[in-house]
Amino acid sequence: MQLNLWIGNVVEAVRHCRTMNSEIRRASAMSEDELFAFAKEIGAPYHLLKETARLKKLPVVNFAAGGVATPGRWLLWFALLWLTVAQRTRP
C-alpha cells in the first residue's frame, strides 16, 4: 500500500493493539503462580505484569510502532479519512 510511506503501517498497528489486548485479558485471568510463570516466559518484570493484569490495561501510554508520527502525517491521515467519509456519504 503506497500510503504506508506517510502514515505507517496501520494494519500492523491495529494487529499489535489487538494482540496486546488479548494478552492482557489472558494475564488478567491467571492465578498468581500462572502470572509468575508467564512473566518469566515473556521476560517481563513480575510486578509490572501483575499491575497490568490488575488494571486490565497497560499502566503506561502505548506508543506502538506503525502509528502516525508527525503533525504533517496527522493532517494527511485526516484528509484521507475526510475524503473517504465524503465519498461514502455522497447521494
C-alpha positions as a printed Julia matrix, in Angstrom:
91×3 Matrix{Float64}:
   0.0     0.0    0.0
   1.51    3.32  -1.07
   0.13    5.22   1.94
   2.4     3.27   4.3
   5.22    5.62   3.34
   3.39    8.5    5.01
   1.22    7.15   7.79
   2.96    3.99   8.89
   1.52    0.52   8.59
  -1.9     0.96  10.15
  -2.78   -2.72   9.69
   0.25   -3.75  11.75
  -0.55   -1.15  14.42
  -4.11   -2.49  14.76
  -2.84   -6.08  14.83
  -0.36   -5.1   17.54
  -3.08   -3.46  19.66
  -5.36   -6.47  19.32
  -2.55   -8.83  20.32
  -1.68   -6.67  23.33
  -5.32   -6.51  24.47
  -5.69  -10.26  24.04
  -2.57  -10.99  26.1
  -3.66   -8.56  28.82
  -7.06  -10.29  29.04
  -5.26  -13.62  29.21
  -2.96  -12.39  32.0
  -5.85  -10.9   33.98
  -7.49  -14.33  34.18
  -4.34  -16.05  35.53
  -3.6   -17.12  39.09
  -0.55  -15.72  40.91
   1.54  -18.8   40.04
   0.5   -18.72  36.38
   1.21  -14.99  36.23
   4.7   -15.53  37.67
   5.43  -18.27  35.12
   4.04  -16.1   32.3
   6.23  -13.17  33.38
   9.26  -15.44  33.29
   8.23  -16.83  29.88
   7.91  -13.41  28.23
  10.8   -11.82  30.12
   8.69   -9.15  31.83
   9.12   -7.92  35.4
   6.56   -9.75  37.54
   5.38   -6.63  39.39
   4.61   -4.84  36.1
   2.75   -7.79  34.66
   0.78   -8.15  37.91
  -0.17   -4.45  37.79
  -1.15   -4.72  34.12
  -3.32   -7.75  34.86
  -4.96   -5.93  37.79
  -5.69   -2.79  35.73
  -6.63   -4.82  32.64
  -4.7    -2.27  30.56
  -1.12   -1.09  30.19
  -0.02    1.09  33.12
   1.66    3.46  30.64
   0.79    5.07  27.32
   1.36    2.67  24.39
   3.41    4.31  21.66
   3.01    1.44  19.17
   5.07    1.3   16.0
   3.01    1.85  12.89
   1.23    4.92  14.17
   1.12    8.44  12.83
   4.32   10.18  13.87
   4.31   13.83  12.78
   1.75   16.65  12.54
   2.06   16.56   8.74
   1.19   12.89   8.76
  -1.77   13.57  11.04
  -3.05   16.15   8.57
  -2.63   13.74   5.67
  -4.34   10.96   7.63
  -7.35   13.13   8.47
  -7.55   14.48   4.92
  -7.69   10.91   3.6
 -10.24    9.99   6.24
 -12.38   13.0    5.34
 -12.22   12.11   1.63
 -13.25    8.54   2.38
 -16.21    9.63   4.51
 -17.22   12.28   1.96
 -17.25    9.69  -0.84
 -19.35    7.26   1.17
 -21.94    9.83   2.2
 -22.45   11.27  -1.28
 -26.03   10.78  -2.55
